[in-house]
Amino acid sequence: MTRKLNFQEITLPVTDGLIAMLAKRHLVPVLTINTHFDHLSVIVINLAIDKHHKL
């Protein structure tokens, strides 16, 4: 069975809580850092979200 994924891009401030939440929800492998920023206070996260999965 193939699951349909919805892709969306969001920009969030980096916090330990954010990283912990992503790790808890197993989303860390799809986290990418936008290299256009000179610092890590903001990241762009490309989330492959199952349409039945709520953040």
C-alpha positions in Angstrom: 0.0 0.0 0.0 1.4 3.4 -1.0 0.7 6.4 1.2 0.1 9.8 -0.3 2.3 12.5 1.1 1.7 16.2 1.2 4.8 18.4 0.9 4.9 21.8 2.5 7.7 24.2 3.4 7.6 26.2 6.6 10.1 28.5 8.3 10.5 28.2 12.1 13.0 29.5 14.6 15.4 26.8 15.8 14.8 25.8 19.4 15.7 22.7 21.4 12.0 22.1 21.8 11.5 22.2 18.0 14.3 19.7 17.5 12.9 17.5 20.3 9.4 17.6 18.8 10.7 16.6 15.3 12.8 13.8 16.8 9.8 12.6 18.8 7.7 12.5 15.7 10.5 11.0 13.6 10.7 14.0 11.2 14.4 14.7 11.8 15.5 12.8 8.6 13.5 15.1 6.4 14.8 18.3 8.1 17.0 20.4 5.9 18.8 23.6 6.7 18.5 26.4 4.2 22.1 27.4 3.5 21.1 30.9 2.3 21.0 31.9 6.0 24.3 32.9 7.7 23.1 31.6 11.0 21.0 28.8 12.4 18.4 31.0 14.1 16.0 30.2 11.3 15.7 27.0 9.4 13.5 25.9 6.5 12.0 22.5 7.1 10.7 20.5 4.3 8.1 18.2 5.8 6.8 15.1 4.1 3.6 14.8 6.1 1.3 11.9 5.8 -2.1 13.4 5.0 -3.5 11.6 8.1 -0.6 12.8 10.4 -1.1 16.0 12.3 1.8 18.1 13.7 
